[in-house]
Amino acid sequence: MDYATKNHGKVLILSHLIVVFKYWKKFFIPYGDEVKHRFEDIAIRSDFSFETMEADQDHIHCLVKSEAGIAPLAIVRR
């Protein structure tokens, strides 16, 4: 993973996000890859990227790399 070079320093901000689908357990299993592609499309249009992403039965684990000025809440909202 590469550090982002800013004025007088280097920055690496990684956030571990877990997206839980409470009532979607049976629905989510066959569509896990499709949801991962949708997340990646959102990241392409935004100021962050997914370093890794794994789908389980009812949730997705995401390791998100973002710029220094972006709050994790802003990433979740997008």
Residue, then its C-alpha position, 0 to 999 in steps of 0.5 A: m500500500d502506498y502512502a499519499t504524499k502531502n505538503h510535508g508528510k506522508v499519509l495512509i488512511l485505512s478504514h475497516l468497514i463492515v456493512v451488515f445486511k440484517y434481514w437480507k441473509k437469504f437474499f444476499i448469498p447469490y448476489g454477493d459479487e454483484v454488490k461488490h461490483r456496485f461498491e467498486d463503481i461507487a469508489i471509482r466515482s469518489d475519492f477513495s478506493f477499496e483495497t480488499m473486500e470480502a462478502d459473507q452470508d449477511h455482511i461485507h468486510c471492506l478495507v477502504k483507503s481514503e484521502a486525509g480530508i474524507a471522514p469515514l462517515a462520508i464514505v459510508r453515506r456514498 
